Amino acid sequence: MSPKILALTLSFTAVAGLAAAQLPISPPPPESFVQMRQASLDMSLWTRIQMEAAMKAGAAAKTQAYPARALAKWAHVLPAMFPTGSGPDAPGTQALPPVWTDRAGFLKAAATYATAADRLSELAQADDTEGFKAQLVVVHQACDACHAVNKAGMQGPPK
C-alpha cells in the first residue's frame, strides 16, 4: 500500500471514529432498570457484608474507608434506579407499588439510608472502629426498613 493511500485510510478511520464517538446514546428503557438495580443492590449488600466481616475479624475502621464511601455514593443515586415504567409490573422486579405510589415515602427511606451510609463513611475516615461497627447496624436497619415496605423478599443470592 502506498504511503498516500495508507495516510488517507488512517485519516478516514480517525474521522469515522470521532464521528461515531459523537453519536447520541439513548437512555436504557425502563424495564432494563430492573436488572441494573438488582445487580447494584447485590453489590451493595455484598459491600456491607464484607465490611461487617472485616469488623468481626478485628480490622480497623479506616481499612473500610473505600467500601464505606462507595456505599454512601451508591445510596445517593439509588432512587434514580426506580424510574417510572420500571415496576411494579416490570418482569423480574421485586419492587413493590409503594416505590411509585408513595414516592415521598420511598424517597424519605432512601434519604435515611443515604444519611446512615454517609455517617458510616465519616466514621471510617476518622478510624472510629467502635462507632463504625455501631453504624453498620444503623445502615442495616435502614436497608431493612425500606425493604419492609418497598421490596418483596429479602436481598440475597439468587435462588
C-alpha positions in Angstrom: 0.0 0.0 0.0 1.4 3.4 -0.9 2.1 5.9 1.8 -0.6 8.3 0.4 -3.3 5.6 0.5 -2.2 4.5 4.0 -2.4 8.1 5.2 -5.8 8.6 3.6 -7.1 5.3 5.1 -5.8 6.2 8.6 -7.3 9.7 8.3 -10.7 8.4 7.2 -10.6 5.8 10.1 -9.8 8.5 12.6 -12.6 10.8 11.3 -15.1 8.0 11.3 -14.1 7.0 14.8 -14.6 10.6 16.0 -17.9 10.8 14.3 -19.1 7.6 16.0 -17.9 8.8 19.3 -20.3 11.8 18.9 -23.4 9.7 18.3 -26.0 10.2 21.0 -26.6 7.3 23.3 -30.2 6.7 24.2 -31.0 6.1 27.9 -31.9 2.5 28.7 -35.6 1.5 28.6 -37.3 1.5 32.0 -37.6 -2.3 32.1 -33.8 -2.7 31.9 -33.6 -0.8 35.2 -34.8 -4.0 37.0 -31.6 -5.8 36.1 -29.4 -2.8 36.8 -30.8 -2.1 40.2 -30.8 -5.8 41.2 -27.2 -6.1 40.3 -26.3 -2.9 42.1 -28.3 -3.8 45.2 -26.5 -7.2 45.2 -23.2 -5.3 45.2 -24.4 -3.0 47.9 -25.3 -6.0 50.1 -22.0 -7.7 49.4 -20.1 -4.5 50.3 -21.9 -4.2 53.6 -21.4 -7.9 54.4 -17.7 -7.6 53.7 -17.4 -4.6 55.9 -19.2 -6.5 58.7 -16.8 -9.4 58.2 -13.8 -7.1 58.4 -15.0 -5.7 61.7 -15.6 -9.2 63.1 -12.1 -10.1 62.0 -10.7 -7.2 64.0 -9.9 -4.7 61.2 -9.6 -1.0 61.9 -12.4 1.2 60.5 -10.0 3.1 58.3 -9.4 -0.1 56.3 -13.1 0.1 55.2 -13.0 3.8 54.1 -13.2 2.9 50.4 -16.1 0.5 50.5 -17.9 2.7 53.0 -17.6 5.7 50.7 -18.7 3.6 47.7 -21.8 2.5 49.6 -22.5 6.2 50.5 -22.2 7.3 46.9 -24.5 4.5 45.8 -27.1 5.4 48.5 -27.4 8.8 47.0 -28.2 7.6 43.4 -30.4 4.6 44.5 -33.7 6.4 43.9 -32.8 7.1 40.2 -32.8 3.3 39.7 -36.6 3.3 40.1 -37.9 5.4 37.2 -41.5 5.4 36.0 -42.1 2.2 34.0 -39.6 0.0 35.8 -42.2 -1.6 38.1 -44.1 -2.9 39.9 -45.3 -4.8 36.8 -41.9 -5.0 35.1 -40.8 -8.6 34.6 -38.5 -9.8 37.4 -38.9 -6.9 39.7 -39.2 -7.3 43.5 -40.1 -3.6 43.9 -43.5 -3.1 45.4 -46.1 -0.5 44.3 -45.2 2.0 47.2 -42.0 2.8 45.4 -44.1 4.6 42.8 -47.5 5.2 44.6 -45.9 6.7 47.7 -42.8 8.3 46.1 -42.3 10.7 49.0 -42.2 7.7 51.5 -39.7 5.9 49.3 -37.5 8.9 48.9 -37.6 9.5 52.7 -36.5 5.9 53.3 -33.8 6.3 50.6 -32.6 9.5 52.3 -32.4 7.8 55.7 -30.2 5.1 54.1 -28.0 7.7 52.4 -27.6 9.6 55.7 -26.7 6.4 57.5 -24.2 5.5 54.8 -22.6 9.0 54.8 -22.1 8.7 58.6 -20.6 5.2 58.1 -18.1 6.7 55.6 -17.2 9.6 58.0 -16.6 7.1 60.8 -14.3 5.0 58.6 -12.4 8.1 57.6 -12.0 9.1 61.3 -10.9 5.5 62.1 -13.6 5.3 64.8 -13.8 1.5 64.8 -16.4 1.2 67.6 -18.6 3.9 66.0 -18.2 2.3 62.6 -19.4 -1.1 64.0 -22.4 0.6 65.5 -23.2 2.5 62.4 -23.1 -0.7 60.3 -26.1 -1.8 62.4 -27.8 1.5 61.6 -27.1 1.1 57.9 -28.5 -2.5 58.0 -31.6 -1.2 59.8 -32.1 1.5 57.2 -32.0 -1.2 54.4 -34.4 -3.4 56.2 -36.8 -0.6 57.0 -37.0 0.4 53.3 -37.3 -3.2 52.1 -40.1 -4.0 54.6 -42.3 -1.5 52.7 -40.9 -1.4 49.2 -39.5 -4.8 48.4 -40.9 -8.3 48.0 -38.4 -10.7 49.6 -35.0 -10.2 51.1 -31.9 -9.2 49.2 -29.6 -12.1 48.7 -28.1 -14.6 46.3 -30.4 -15.9 43.5 -32.3 -19.0 44.3 
